[in-house]
Amino acid sequence: MTEPVPDQAAPGLELAGPTDPAGWLTLPDVAERLDVSISKVHQMIRDRELLAVRRDGIRRIPVDLVANQTVLKHLPGVLNLLADNGYDDEAVLRWLYEPDDTLPGATPAAALSGDQAREVKRRAQAQGF
């Protein structure tokens, strides 16, 4: 049996991700937005097509990562690259929402929805070196 994952950051670190509660979607909200079943959303999380973390005891997904009725095109690649480099879900979220003035939108998460998505993917790949 696995222990429940706390919805708090490691000591000395703040929780990453959107600060506005409206910046998060529950898994049923994501299923509705993508027009798929809740089990498909769970599968997408397991397959690293989506990133979900616990906030207030509920698994949530940042709304920025789900554009219209689809997942951001380069998100699964970025998630896999960072996971391969040893990042856990909270660390991935922290990396995606770390302010970066060299990217339009100021965070990798914001840049993923624009012309700089490939640059974000390249930077994620560079994390392994």
Backbone atoms as SQL, in Angstrom:
CREATE TABLE atoms (id INTEGER PRIMARY KEY, chain TEXT, resi INTEGER, resn TEXT, atom TEXT, x REAL, y REAL, z REAL);
INSERT INTO atoms VALUES
  (1, 'A', 1, 'MET', 'N', 0.845, -1.172, 0.000),
  (2, 'A', 1, 'MET', 'CA', 0.000, 0.000, 0.000),
  (3, 'A', 1, 'MET', 'C', 0.893, 1.239, 0.000),
  (4, 'A', 2, 'THR', 'N', 0.543, 2.212, -0.817),
  (5, 'A', 2, 'THR', 'CA', 1.336, 3.439, -0.866),
  (6, 'A', 2, 'THR', 'C', 0.761, 4.453, 0.109),
  (7, 'A', 3, 'GLU', 'N', 1.637, 5.286, 0.625),
  (8, 'A', 3, 'GLU', 'CA', 1.190, 6.331, 1.530),
  (9, 'A', 3, 'GLU', 'C', 0.601, 7.480, 0.734),
  (10, 'A', 4, 'PRO', 'N', -0.389, 8.178, 1.272),
  (11, 'A', 4, 'PRO', 'CA', -0.946, 9.326, 0.549),
  (12, 'A', 4, 'PRO', 'C', 0.109, 10.408, 0.400),
  (13, 'A', 5, 'VAL', 'N', 0.056, 11.073, -0.730),
  (14, 'A', 5, 'VAL', 'CA', 0.998, 12.147, -1.010),
  (15, 'A', 5, 'VAL', 'C', 0.478, 13.423, -0.363),
  (16, 'A', 6, 'PRO', 'N', 1.292, 14.056, 0.481),
  (17, 'A', 6, 'PRO', 'CA', 0.825, 15.295, 1.098),
  (18, 'A', 6, 'PRO', 'C', 0.707, 16.394, 0.058),
  (19, 'A', 7, 'ASP', 'N', -0.193, 17.333, 0.302),
  (20, 'A', 7, 'ASP', 'CA', -0.331, 18.444, -0.642),
  (21, 'A', 7, 'ASP', 'C', 0.393, 19.660, -0.086),
  (22, 'A', 8, 'GLN', 'N', 1.639, 19.412, 0.295),
  (23, 'A', 8, 'GLN', 'CA', 2.470, 20.507, 0.757),
  (24, 'A', 8, 'GLN', 'C', 3.868, 20.325, 0.207),
  (25, 'A', 9, 'ALA', 'N', 4.568, 21.401, 0.061),
  (26, 'A', 9, 'ALA', 'CA', 5.916, 21.374, -0.478),
  (27, 'A', 9, 'ALA', 'C', 6.888, 20.930, 0.602),
  (28, 'A', 10, 'ALA', 'N', 8.084, 20.577, 0.162),
  (29, 'A', 10, 'ALA', 'CA', 9.155, 20.243, 1.096),
  (30, 'A', 10, 'ALA', 'C', 9.441, 21.459, 1.964),
  (31, 'A', 11, 'PRO', 'N', 9.982, 21.236, 3.161),
  (32, 'A', 11, 'PRO', 'CA', 10.289, 22.368, 4.039),
  (33, 'A', 11, 'PRO', 'C', 11.145, 23.410, 3.318),
  (34, 'A', 12, 'GLY', 'N', 10.774, 24.664, 3.483),
  (35, 'A', 12, 'GLY', 'CA', 11.528, 25.753, 2.862),
  (36, 'A', 12, 'GLY', 'C', 11.085, 26.092, 1.455),
  (37, 'A', 13, 'LEU', 'N', 10.173, 25.298, 0.881),
  (38, 'A', 13, 'LEU', 'CA', 9.692, 25.563, -0.474),
  (39, 'A', 13, 'LEU', 'C', 8.199, 25.846, -0.446),
  (40, 'A', 14, 'GLU', 'N', 7.788, 26.811, -1.252),
  (41, 'A', 14, 'GLU', 'CA', 6.357, 27.088, -1.364),
  (42, 'A', 14, 'GLU', 'C', 5.750, 26.180, -2.417),
  (43, 'A', 15, 'LEU', 'N', 4.444, 25.975, -2.319),
  (44, 'A', 15, 'LEU', 'CA', 3.758, 25.185, -3.335),
  (45, 'A', 15, 'LEU', 'C', 3.849, 25.915, -4.669),
  (46, 'A', 16, 'ALA', 'N', 4.117, 25.163, -5.710),
  (47, 'A', 16, 'ALA', 'CA', 4.281, 25.739, -7.042),
  (48, 'A', 16, 'ALA', 'C', 2.951, 25.762, -7.777),
  (49, 'A', 17, 'GLY', 'N', 2.928, 26.499, -8.867),
  (50, 'A', 17, 'GLY', 'CA', 1.755, 26.522, -9.722),
  (51, 'A', 17, 'GLY', 'C', 0.992, 27.818, -9.610),
  (52, 'A', 18, 'PRO', 'N', -0.157, 27.871, -10.256),
  (53, 'A', 18, 'PRO', 'CA', -0.978, 29.081, -10.216),
  (54, 'A', 18, 'PRO', 'C', -1.345, 29.456, -8.782),
  (55, 'A', 19, 'THR', 'N', -1.312, 30.743, -8.499),
  (56, 'A', 19, 'THR', 'CA', -1.647, 31.207, -7.155),
  (57, 'A', 19, 'THR', 'C', -3.139, 31.482, -7.016),
  (58, 'A', 20, 'ASP', 'N', -3.802, 31.743, -8.116),
  (59, 'A', 20, 'ASP', 'CA', -5.240, 31.999, -8.120),
  (60, 'A', 20, 'ASP', 'C', -5.987, 30.663, -8.140),
  (61, 'A', 21, 'PRO', 'N', -6.929, 30.438, -7.234),
  (62, 'A', 21, 'PRO', 'CA', -7.689, 29.187, -7.246),
  (63, 'A', 21, 'PRO', 'C', -8.362, 28.907, -8.595),
  (64, 'A', 22, 'ALA', 'N', -8.692, 29.953, -9.345),
  (65, 'A', 22, 'ALA', 'CA', -9.314, 29.767, -10.659),
  (66, 'A', 22, 'ALA', 'C', -8.305, 29.238, -11.678),
  (67, 'A', 23, 'GLY', 'N', -7.037, 29.187, -11.316),
  (68, 'A', 23, 'GLY', 'CA', -5.996, 28.685, -12.203),
  (69, 'A', 23, 'GLY', 'C', -5.854, 27.173, -12.182),
  (70, 'A', 24, 'TRP', 'N', -6.738, 26.509, -11.450),
  (71, 'A', 24, 'TRP', 'CA', -6.679, 25.051, -11.314),
  (72, 'A', 24, 'TRP', 'C', -7.979, 24.405, -11.782),
  (73, 'A', 25, 'LEU', 'N', -7.851, 23.194, -12.333),
  (74, 'A', 25, 'LEU', 'CA', -9.019, 22.397, -12.714),
  (75, 'A', 25, 'LEU', 'C', -8.985, 21.086, -11.945),
  (76, 'A', 26, 'THR', 'N', -10.140, 20.615, -11.521),
  (77, 'A', 26, 'THR', 'CA', -10.218, 19.277, -10.943),
  (78, 'A', 26, 'THR', 'C', -10.205, 18.268, -12.094),
  (79, 'A', 27, 'LEU', 'N', -9.978, 17.010, -11.777),
  (80, 'A', 27, 'LEU', 'CA', -9.954, 15.997, -12.841),
  (81, 'A', 27, 'LEU', 'C', -11.291, 15.885, -13.568),
  (82, 'A', 28, 'PRO', 'N', -12.442, 15.936, -12.877),
  (83, 'A', 28, 'PRO', 'CA', -13.711, 15.933, -13.622),
  (84, 'A', 28, 'PRO', 'C', -13.846, 17.147, -14.552),
  (85, 'A', 29, 'ASP', 'N', -13.337, 18.313, -14.120),
  (86, 'A', 29, 'ASP', 'CA', -13.371, 19.504, -14.983),
  (87, 'A', 29, 'ASP', 'C', -12.547, 19.279, -16.247),
  (88, 'A', 30, 'VAL', 'N', -11.392, 18.649, -16.088),
  (89, 'A', 30, 'VAL', 'CA', -10.519, 18.371, -17.238),
  (90, 'A', 30, 'VAL', 'C', -11.201, 17.380, -18.171),
  (91, 'A', 31, 'ALA', 'N', -11.816, 16.351, -17.609),
  (92, 'A', 31, 'ALA', 'CA', -12.523, 15.364, -18.432),
  (93, 'A', 31, 'ALA', 'C', -13.611, 16.040, -19.262),
  (94, 'A', 32, 'GLU', 'N', -14.346, 16.945, -18.628),
  (95, 'A', 32, 'GLU', 'CA', -15.404, 17.657, -19.347),
  (96, 'A', 32, 'GLU', 'C', -14.817, 18.549, -20.434),
  (97, 'A', 33, 'ARG', 'N', -13.755, 19.272, -20.087),
  (98, 'A', 33, 'ARG', 'CA', -13.140, 20.194, -21.051),
  (99, 'A', 33, 'ARG', 'C', -12.573, 19.453, -22.259),
  (100, 'A', 34, 'LEU', 'N', -11.967, 18.278, -22.014),
  (101, 'A', 34, 'LEU', 'CA', -11.377, 17.498, -23.110),
  (102, 'A', 34, 'LEU', 'C', -12.383, 16.562, -23.767),
  (103, 'A', 35, 'ASP', 'N', -13.589, 16.480, -23.202),
  (104, 'A', 35, 'ASP', 'CA', -14.635, 15.586, -23.686),
  (105, 'A', 35, 'ASP', 'C', -14.166, 14.132, -23.707),
  (106, 'A', 36, 'VAL', 'N', -13.584, 13.716, -22.562),
  (107, 'A', 36, 'VAL', 'CA', -13.147, 12.333, -22.386),
  (108, 'A', 36, 'VAL', 'C', -13.653, 11.850, -21.024),
  (109, 'A', 37, 'SER', 'N', -13.531, 10.560, -20.782),
  (110, 'A', 37, 'SER', 'CA', -13.955, 10.009, -19.493),
  (111, 'A', 37, 'SER', 'C', -12.920, 10.350, -18.418),
  (112, 'A', 38, 'ILE', 'N', -13.350, 10.283, -17.165),
  (113, 'A', 38, 'ILE', 'CA', -12.435, 10.529, -16.054),
  (114, 'A', 38, 'ILE', 'C', -11.313, 9.492, -16.052),
  (115, 'A', 39, 'SER', 'N', -11.639, 8.234, -16.470),
  (116, 'A', 39, 'SER', 'CA', -10.570, 7.220, -16.528),
  (117, 'A', 39, 'SER', 'C', -9.526, 7.569, -17.570),
  (118, 'A', 40, 'LYS', 'N', -9.946, 8.215, -18.655),
  (119, 'A', 40, 'LYS', 'CA', -8.984, 8.660, -19.671),
  (120, 'A', 40, 'LYS', 'C', -8.070, 9.746, -19.085),
  (121, 'A', 41, 'VAL', 'N', -8.606, 10.630, -18.274),
  (122, 'A', 41, 'VAL', 'CA', -7.790, 11.666, -17.633),
  (123, 'A', 41, 'VAL', 'C', -6.761, 11.010, -16.720),
  (124, 'A', 42, 'HIS', 'N', -7.194, 10.015, -15.946),
  (125, 'A', 42, 'HIS', 'CA', -6.252, 9.292, -15.079),
  (126, 'A', 42, 'HIS', 'C', -5.152, 8.625, -15.914),
  (127, 'A', 43, 'GLN', 'N', -5.541, 8.042, -17.042),
  (128, 'A', 43, 'GLN', 'CA', -4.556, 7.406, -17.927),
  (129, 'A', 43, 'GLN', 'C', -3.584, 8.443, -18.487),
  (130, 'A', 44, 'MET', 'N', -4.087, 9.610, -18.859),
  (131, 'A', 44, 'MET', 'CA', -3.225, 10.673, -19.384),
  (132, 'A', 44, 'MET', 'C', -2.213, 11.121, -18.330),
  (133, 'A', 45, 'ILE', 'N', -2.624, 11.150, -17.084),
  (134, 'A', 45, 'ILE', 'CA', -1.705, 11.514, -16.001),
  (135, 'A', 45, 'ILE', 'C', -0.651, 10.429, -15.841),
  (136, 'A', 46, 'ARG', 'N', -1.073, 9.160, -15.837),
  (137, 'A', 46, 'ARG', 'CA', -0.111, 8.047, -15.727),
  (138, 'A', 46, 'ARG', 'C', 0.867, 8.039, -16.894),
  (139, 'A', 47, 'ASP', 'N', 0.386, 8.380, -18.094),
  (140, 'A', 47, 'ASP', 'CA', 1.229, 8.383, -19.298),
  (141, 'A', 47, 'ASP', 'C', 2.043, 9.663, -19.449),
  (142, 'A', 48, 'ARG', 'N', 1.963, 10.550, -18.471),
  (143, 'A', 48, 'ARG', 'CA', 2.666, 11.836, -18.465),
  (144, 'A', 48, 'ARG', 'C', 2.271, 12.725, -19.646),
  (145, 'A', 49, 'GLU', 'N', 1.000, 12.685, -19.988),
  (146, 'A', 49, 'GLU', 'CA', 0.459, 13.620, -20.966),
  (147, 'A', 49, 'GLU', 'C', -0.096, 14.843, -20.255),
  (148, 'A', 50, 'LEU', 'N', -0.400, 14.679, -18.972),
  (149, 'A', 50, 'LEU', 'CA', -0.910, 15.745, -18.111),
  (150, 'A', 50, 'LEU', 'C', -0.199, 15.667, -16.764),
  (151, 'A', 51, 'LEU', 'N', -0.188, 16.770, -16.068),
  (152, 'A', 51, 'LEU', 'CA', 0.429, 16.842, -14.746),
  (153, 'A', 51, 'LEU', 'C', -0.631, 17.201, -13.719),
  (154, 'A', 52, 'ALA', 'N', -0.775, 16.372, -12.697),
  (155, 'A', 52, 'ALA', 'CA', -1.730, 16.646, -11.625),
  (156, 'A', 52, 'ALA', 'C', -1.001, 16.592, -10.291),
  (157, 'A', 53, 'VAL', 'N', -1.343, 17.512, -9.418),
  (158, 'A', 53, 'VAL', 'CA', -0.792, 17.545, -8.059),
  (159, 'A', 53, 'VAL', 'C', -1.936, 17.753, -7.075),
  (160, 'A', 54, 'ARG', 'N', -1.701, 17.411, -5.838),
  (161, 'A', 54, 'ARG', 'CA', -2.726, 17.601, -4.801),
  (162, 'A', 54, 'ARG', 'C', -2.671, 19.019, -4.258),
  (163, 'A', 55, 'ARG', 'N', -3.826, 19.630, -4.235),
  (164, 'A', 55, 'ARG', 'CA', -4.014, 20.935, -3.607),
  (165, 'A', 55, 'ARG', 'C', -5.282, 20.835, -2.782),
  (166, 'A', 56, 'ASP', 'N', -5.183, 21.153, -1.514),
  (167, 'A', 56, 'ASP', 'CA', -6.324, 21.029, -0.595),
  (168, 'A', 56, 'ASP', 'C', -6.889, 19.607, -0.612),
  (169, 'A', 57, 'GLY', 'N', -6.004, 18.622, -0.748),
  (170, 'A', 57, 'GLY', 'CA', -6.413, 17.217, -0.722),
  (171, 'A', 57, 'GLY', 'C', -7.033, 16.694, -1.997),
  (172, 'A', 58, 'ILE', 'N', -7.116, 17.526, -3.035),
  (173, 'A', 58, 'ILE', 'CA', -7.760, 17.135, -4.298),
  (174, 'A', 58, 'ILE', 'C', -6.731, 17.228, -5.424),
  (175, 'A', 59, 'ARG', 'N', -6.693, 16.209, -6.291),
  (176, 'A', 59, 'ARG', 'CA', -5.787, 16.272, -7.438),
  (177, 'A', 59, 'ARG', 'C', -6.298, 17.325, -8.407),
  (178, 'A', 60, 'ARG', 'N', -5.394, 18.211, -8.787),
  (179, 'A', 60, 'ARG', 'CA', -5.750, 19.315, -9.685),
  (180, 'A', 60, 'ARG', 'C', -4.699, 19.463, -10.778),
  (181, 'A', 61, 'ILE', 'N', -5.133, 20.090, -11.855),
  (182, 'A', 61, 'ILE', 'CA', -4.275, 20.345, -13.014),
  (183, 'A', 61, 'ILE', 'C', -4.326, 21.838, -13.301),
  (184, 'A', 62, 'PRO', 'N', -3.162, 22.470, -13.510),
  (185, 'A', 62, 'PRO', 'CA', -3.188, 23.898, -13.859),
  (186, 'A', 62, 'PRO', 'C', -3.953, 24.120, -15.162),
  (187, 'A', 63, 'VAL', 'N', -4.850, 25.082, -15.152),
  (188, 'A', 63, 'VAL', 'CA', -5.678, 25.377, -16.318),
  (189, 'A', 63, 'VAL', 'C', -4.811, 25.775, -17.518),
  (190, 'A', 64, 'ASP', 'N', -3.645, 26.365, -17.272),
  (191, 'A', 64, 'ASP', 'CA', -2.740, 26.790, -18.358),
  (192, 'A', 64, 'ASP', 'C', -2.294, 25.620, -19.236),
  (193, 'A', 65, 'LEU', 'N', -2.319, 24.403, -18.686),
  (194, 'A', 65, 'LEU', 'CA', -1.796, 23.250, -19.410),
  (195, 'A', 65, 'LEU', 'C', -2.836, 22.584, -20.297),
  (196, 'A', 66, 'VAL', 'N', -4.076, 23.048, -20.196),
  (197, 'A', 66, 'VAL', 'CA', -5.160, 22.500, -21.014),
  (198, 'A', 66, 'VAL', 'C', -5.728, 23.655, -21.832),
  (199, 'A', 67, 'ALA', 'N', -5.391, 23.702, -23.106),
  (200, 'A', 67, 'ALA', 'CA', -5.829, 24.795, -23.973),
  (201, 'A', 67, 'ALA', 'C', -7.048, 24.354, -24.772),
  (202, 'A', 68, 'ASN', 'N', -8.123, 25.105, -24.646),
  (203, 'A', 68, 'ASN', 'CA', -9.367, 24.794, -25.351),
  (204, 'A', 68, 'ASN', 'C', -9.795, 23.369, -25.044),
  (205, 'A', 69, 'GLN', 'N', -9.807, 22.507, -26.057),
  (206, 'A', 69, 'GLN', 'CA', -10.227, 21.124, -25.842),
  (207, 'A', 69, 'GLN', 'C', -9.076, 20.156, -26.047),
  (208, 'A', 70, 'THR', 'N', -7.871, 20.598, -25.748),
  (209, 'A', 70, 'THR', 'CA', -6.714, 19.730, -25.931),
  (210, 'A', 70, 'THR', 'C', -5.627, 20.071, -24.917),
  (211, 'A', 71, 'VAL', 'N', -4.710, 19.144, -24.737),
  (212, 'A', 71, 'VAL', 'CA', -3.535, 19.370, -23.899),
  (213, 'A', 71, 'VAL', 'C', -2.520, 20.121, -24.753),
  (214, 'A', 72, 'LEU', 'N', -1.763, 21.025, -24.151),
  (215, 'A', 72, 'LEU', 'CA', -0.739, 21.745, -24.911),
  (216, 'A', 72, 'LEU', 'C', 0.176, 20.761, -25.643),
  (217, 'A', 73, 'LYS', 'N', 0.436, 21.036, -26.892),
  (218, 'A', 73, 'LYS', 'CA', 1.135, 20.114, -27.785),
  (219, 'A', 73, 'LYS', 'C', 2.458, 19.593, -27.225),
  (220, 'A', 74, 'HIS', 'N', 3.284, 20.462, -26.686),
  (221, 'A', 74, 'HIS', 'CA', 4.615, 20.049, -26.240),
  (222, 'A', 74, 'HIS', 'C', 4.670, 19.627, -24.771),
  (223, 'A', 75, 'LEU', 'N', 3.555, 19.712, -24.062),
  (224, 'A', 75, 'LEU', 'CA', 3.554, 19.377, -22.643),
  (225, 'A', 75, 'LEU', 'C', 3.998, 17.939, -22.360),
  (226, 'A', 76, 'PRO', 'N', 3.461, 16.914, -23.046),
  (227, 'A', 76, 'PRO', 'CA', 3.909, 15.556, -22.729),
  (228, 'A', 76, 'PRO', 'C', 5.425, 15.368, -22.903),
  (229, 'A', 77, 'GLY', 'N', 5.997, 15.967, -23.921),
  (230, 'A', 77, 'GLY', 'CA', 7.441, 15.866, -24.120),
  (231, 'A', 77, 'GLY', 'C', 8.212, 16.499, -22.978),
  (232, 'A', 78, 'VAL', 'N', 7.772, 17.679, -22.542),
  (233, 'A', 78, 'VAL', 'CA', 8.428, 18.373, -21.429),
  (234, 'A', 78, 'VAL', 'C', 8.286, 17.555, -20.150),
  (235, 'A', 79, 'LEU', 'N', 7.097, 17.027, -19.888),
  (236, 'A', 79, 'LEU', 'CA', 6.878, 16.228, -18.679),
  (237, 'A', 79, 'LEU', 'C', 7.790, 15.000, -18.661),
  (238, 'A', 80, 'ASN', 'N', 7.895, 14.334, -19.790),
  (239, 'A', 80, 'ASN', 'CA', 8.750, 13.145, -19.865),
  (240, 'A', 80, 'ASN', 'C', 10.222, 13.484, -19.726),
  (241, 'A', 81, 'LEU', 'N', 10.669, 14.558, -20.357),
  (242, 'A', 81, 'LEU', 'CA', 12.068, 14.969, -20.240),
  (243, 'A', 81, 'LEU', 'C', 12.428, 15.272, -18.786),
  (244, 'A', 82, 'LEU', 'N', 11.580, 16.020, -18.103),
  (245, 'A', 82, 'LEU', 'CA', 11.869, 16.376, -16.720),
  (246, 'A', 82, 'LEU', 'C', 11.790, 15.154, -15.801),
  (247, 'A', 83, 'ALA', 'N', 10.816, 14.271, -16.035),
  (248, 'A', 83, 'ALA', 'CA', 10.712, 13.046, -15.228),
  (249, 'A', 83, 'ALA', 'C', 11.943, 12.167, -15.435),
  (250, 'A', 84, 'ASP', 'N', 12.410, 12.076, -16.673),
  (251, 'A', 84, 'ASP', 'CA', 13.616, 11.292, -16.967),
  (252, 'A', 84, 'ASP', 'C', 14.840, 11.869, -16.262),
  (253, 'A', 85, 'ASN', 'N', 14.800, 13.164, -15.952),
  (254, 'A', 85, 'ASN', 'CA', 15.905, 13.817, -15.253),
  (255, 'A', 85, 'ASN', 'C', 15.717, 13.795, -13.739),
  (256, 'A', 86, 'GLY', 'N', 14.741, 13.022, -13.258),
  (257, 'A', 86, 'GLY', 'CA', 14.564, 12.834, -11.827),
  (258, 'A', 86, 'GLY', 'C', 13.617, 13.799, -11.138),
  (259, 'A', 87, 'TYR', 'N', 12.911, 14.615, -11.890),
  (260, 'A', 87, 'TYR', 'CA', 11.966, 15.558, -11.292),
  (261, 'A', 87, 'TYR', 'C', 10.701, 14.813, -10.872),
  (262, 'A', 88, 'ASP', 'N', 10.216, 15.069, -9.649),
  (263, 'A', 88, 'ASP', 'CA', 8.903, 14.556, -9.267),
  (264, 'A', 88, 'ASP', 'C', 7.857, 15.579, -9.723),
  (265, 'A', 89, 'ASP', 'N', 6.578, 15.281, -9.522),
  (266, 'A', 89, 'ASP', 'CA', 5.519, 16.153, -10.036),
  (267, 'A', 89, 'ASP', 'C', 5.593, 17.569, -9.477),
  (268, 'A', 90, 'GLU', 'N', 5.880, 17.701, -8.190),
  (269, 'A', 90, 'GLU', 'CA', 5.991, 19.049, -7.600),
  (270, 'A', 90, 'GLU', 'C', 7.176, 19.808, -8.198),
  (271, 'A', 91, 'ALA', 'N', 8.297, 19.114, -8.415),
  (272, 'A', 91, 'ALA', 'CA', 9.478, 19.761, -9.003),
  (273, 'A', 91, 'ALA', 'C', 9.199, 20.180, -10.449),
  (274, 'A', 92, 'VAL', 'N', 8.471, 19.349, -11.191),
  (275, 'A', 92, 'VAL', 'CA', 8.089, 19.697, -12.564),
  (276, 'A', 92, 'VAL', 'C', 7.226, 20.951, -12.539),
  (277, 'A', 93, 'LEU', 'N', 6.248, 20.975, -11.653),
  (278, 'A', 93, 'LEU', 'CA', 5.356, 22.130, -11.547),
  (279, 'A', 93, 'LEU', 'C', 6.146, 23.390, -11.183),
  (280, 'A', 94, 'ARG', 'N', 7.077, 23.252, -10.246),
  (281, 'A', 94, 'ARG', 'CA', 7.918, 24.384, -9.842),
  (282, 'A', 94, 'ARG', 'C', 8.720, 24.888, -11.040),
  (283, 'A', 95, 'TRP', 'N', 9.288, 23.963, -11.834),
  (284, 'A', 95, 'TRP', 'CA', 10.075, 24.339, -13.016),
  (285, 'A', 95, 'TRP', 'C', 9.181, 25.061, -14.033),
  (286, 'A', 96, 'LEU', 'N', 7.985, 24.542, -14.255),
  (287, 'A', 96, 'LEU', 'CA', 7.076, 25.148, -15.231),
  (288, 'A', 96, 'LEU', 'C', 6.633, 26.552, -14.834),
  (289, 'A', 97, 'TYR', 'N', 6.542, 26.820, -13.529),
  (290, 'A', 97, 'TYR', 'CA', 6.035, 28.109, -13.061),
  (291, 'A', 97, 'TYR', 'C', 7.115, 29.009, -12.478),
  (292, 'A', 98, 'GLU', 'N', 8.376, 28.628, -12.634),
  (293, 'A', 98, 'GLU', 'CA', 9.483, 29.483, -12.180),
  (294, 'A', 98, 'GLU', 'C', 9.574, 30.688, -13.119),
  (295, 'A', 99, 'PRO', 'N', 9.511, 31.909, -12.588),
  (296, 'A', 99, 'PRO', 'CA', 9.613, 33.087, -13.459),
  (297, 'A', 99, 'PRO', 'C', 10.913, 33.080, -14.264),
  (298, 'A', 100, 'ASP', 'N', 10.790, 33.386, -15.547),
  (299, 'A', 100, 'ASP', 'CA', 11.944, 33.416, -16.447),
  (300, 'A', 100, 'ASP', 'C', 11.737, 34.571, -17.422),
  (301, 'A', 101, 'ASP', 'N', 12.460, 35.659, -17.185),
  (302, 'A', 101, 'ASP', 'CA', 12.302, 36.860, -18.011),
  (303, 'A', 101, 'ASP', 'C', 12.764, 36.674, -19.449),
  (304, 'A', 102, 'THR', 'N', 13.464, 35.577, -19.747),
  (305, 'A', 102, 'THR', 'CA', 13.927, 35.354, -21.114),
  (306, 'A', 102, 'THR', 'C', 12.856, 34.684, -21.979),
  (307, 'A', 103, 'LEU', 'N', 11.721, 34.348, -21.382),
  (308, 'A', 103, 'LEU', 'CA', 10.630, 33.716, -22.127),
  (309, 'A', 103, 'LEU', 'C', 9.424, 34.645, -22.187),
  (310, 'A', 104, 'PRO', 'N', 8.743, 34.697, -23.337),
  (311, 'A', 104, 'PRO', 'CA', 7.498, 35.455, -23.398),
  (312, 'A', 104, 'PRO', 'C', 6.492, 34.822, -22.438),
  (313, 'A', 105, 'GLY', 'N', 5.807, 35.628, -21.689),
  (314, 'A', 105, 'GLY', 'CA', 4.866, 35.103, -20.712),
  (315, 'A', 105, 'GLY', 'C', 5.499, 34.918, -19.351),
  (316, 'A', 106, 'ALA', 'N', 6.815, 34.984, -19.283),
  (317, 'A', 106, 'ALA', 'CA', 7.608, 34.973, -18.053),
  (318, 'A', 106, 'ALA', 'C', 7.715, 33.631, -17.321),
  (319, 'A', 107, 'THR', 'N', 7.019, 32.586, -17.762),
  (320, 'A', 107, 'THR', 'CA', 7.224, 31.249, -17.188),
  (321, 'A', 107, 'THR', 'C', 7.221, 30.229, -18.323),
  (322, 'A', 108, 'PRO', 'N', 7.903, 29.089, -18.132),
  (323, 'A', 108, 'PRO', 'CA', 7.842, 28.035, -19.157),
  (324, 'A', 108, 'PRO', 'C', 6.399, 27.586, -19.440),
  (325, 'A', 109, 'ALA', 'N', 5.559, 27.519, -18.416),
  (326, 'A', 109, 'ALA', 'CA', 4.162, 27.097, -18.626),
  (327, 'A', 109, 'ALA', 'C', 3.448, 28.039, -19.581),
  (328, 'A', 110, 'ALA', 'N', 3.632, 29.345, -19.391),
  (329, 'A', 110, 'ALA', 'CA', 2.993, 30.329, -20.272),
  (330, 'A', 110, 'ALA', 'C', 3.582, 30.260, -21.674),
  (331, 'A', 111, 'ALA', 'N', 4.884, 30.048, -21.775),
  (332, 'A', 111, 'ALA', 'CA', 5.547, 29.999, -23.083),
  (333, 'A', 111, 'ALA', 'C', 5.167, 28.748, -23.868),
  (334, 'A', 112, 'LEU', 'N', 4.745, 27.692, -23.191),
  (335, 'A', 112, 'LEU', 'CA', 4.352, 26.461, -23.882),
  (336, 'A', 112, 'LEU', 'C', 3.171, 26.659, -24.824),
  (337, 'A', 113, 'SER', 'N', 2.362, 27.655, -24.557),
  (338, 'A', 113, 'SER', 'CA', 1.193, 27.872, -25.411),
  (339, 'A', 113, 'SER', 'C', 1.484, 28.818, -26.562),
  (340, 'A', 114, 'GLY', 'N', 2.724, 29.249, -26.706),
  (341, 'A', 114, 'GLY', 'CA', 3.065, 30.200, -27.761),
  (342, 'A', 114, 'GLY', 'C', 4.175, 29.696, -28.670),
  (343, 'A', 115, 'ASP', 'N', 4.820, 30.656, -29.311),
  (344, 'A', 115, 'ASP', 'CA', 5.878, 30.353, -30.282),
  (345, 'A', 115, 'ASP', 'C', 7.147, 29.802, -29.646),
  (346, 'A', 116, 'GLN', 'N', 7.296, 29.934, -28.337),
  (347, 'A', 116, 'GLN', 'CA', 8.510, 29.493, -27.662),
  (348, 'A', 116, 'GLN', 'C', 8.407, 28.074, -27.082),
  (349, 'A', 117, 'ALA', 'N', 7.395, 27.316, -27.472),
  (350, 'A', 117, 'ALA', 'CA', 7.203, 25.974, -26.918),
  (351, 'A', 117, 'ALA', 'C', 8.403, 25.073, -27.171),
  (352, 'A', 118, 'ARG', 'N', 8.971, 25.141, -28.355),
  (353, 'A', 118, 'ARG', 'CA', 10.139, 24.297, -28.655),
  (354, 'A', 118, 'ARG', 'C', 11.345, 24.713, -27.810),
  (355, 'A', 119, 'GLU', 'N', 11.462, 25.997, -27.522),
  (356, 'A', 119, 'GLU', 'CA', 12.541, 26.481, -26.662),
  (357, 'A', 119, 'GLU', 'C', 12.366, 25.946, -25.241),
  (358, 'A', 120, 'VAL', 'N', 11.142, 25.907, -24.760),
  (359, 'A', 120, 'VAL', 'CA', 10.874, 25.353, -23.433),
  (360, 'A', 120, 'VAL', 'C', 11.265, 23.879, -23.412),
  (361, 'A', 121, 'LYS', 'N', 10.911, 23.160, -24.456),
  (362, 'A', 121, 'LYS', 'CA', 11.255, 21.735, -24.555),
  (363, 'A', 121, 'LYS', 'C', 12.774, 21.555, -24.586),
  (364, 'A', 122, 'ARG', 'N', 13.468, 22.417, -25.307),
  (365, 'A', 122, 'ARG', 'CA', 14.931, 22.349, -25.364),
  (366, 'A', 122, 'ARG', 'C', 15.528, 22.592, -23.983),
  (367, 'A', 123, 'ARG', 'N', 14.992, 23.558, -23.263),
  (368, 'A', 123, 'ARG', 'CA', 15.484, 23.852, -21.912),
  (369, 'A', 123, 'ARG', 'C', 15.217, 22.698, -20.954),
  (370, 'A', 124, 'ALA', 'N', 14.074, 22.047, -21.107),
  (371, 'A', 124, 'ALA', 'CA', 13.772, 20.884, -20.269),
  (372, 'A', 124, 'ALA', 'C', 14.774, 19.761, -20.545),
  (373, 'A', 125, 'GLN', 'N', 15.101, 19.591, -21.814),
  (374, 'A', 125, 'GLN', 'CA', 16.075, 18.563, -22.198),
  (375, 'A', 125, 'GLN', 'C', 17.448, 18.891, -21.610),
  (376, 'A', 126, 'ALA', 'N', 17.806, 20.164, -21.576),
  (377, 'A', 126, 'ALA', 'CA', 19.109, 20.576, -21.058),
  (378, 'A', 126, 'ALA', 'C', 19.228, 20.347, -19.561),
  (379, 'A', 127, 'GLN', 'N', 18.110, 20.166, -18.854),
  (380, 'A', 127, 'GLN', 'CA', 18.167, 19.948, -17.407),
  (381, 'A', 127, 'GLN', 'C', 18.929, 18.674, -17.045),
  (382, 'A', 128, 'GLY', 'N', 19.052, 17.762, -18.000),
  (383, 'A', 128, 'GLY', 'CA', 19.764, 16.506, -17.742),
  (384, 'A', 128, 'GLY', 'C', 21.260, 16.620, -17.859),
  (385, 'A', 129, 'PHE', 'N', 21.738, 17.764, -18.328),
  (386, 'A', 129, 'PHE', 'CA', 23.186, 17.910, -18.539),
  (387, 'A', 129, 'PHE', 'C', 23.824, 18.825, -17.533);
